[in-house]
């Protein structure tokens, strides 16, 4: 994950990784931090019918931060 998505953490957790991905792609203060692979990951995840509810929940959680 660190090489492909440029994500590094002392104790990596999937929830923290996903919040980082949202932050990189949707926060106006993080322009330029987005990695091509994160945009692809979000696009595929958002469009996957079986994962739409999880995407919405994490998207809402990110907005509250």
C-alpha angles and dihedrals in degrees: 000000000000094000100038099038101021090236120148130173136156090234106021115206127180093234092054091046092053093048088051090052091051091047093051093052106034108029115096089211094058099059110151095024093091116110119210091237092055091055090050092047092052093046094051093043094048092049096046105101093208092057102039095104093052090047091052093048094052091043090055091047090052092051091055092055 
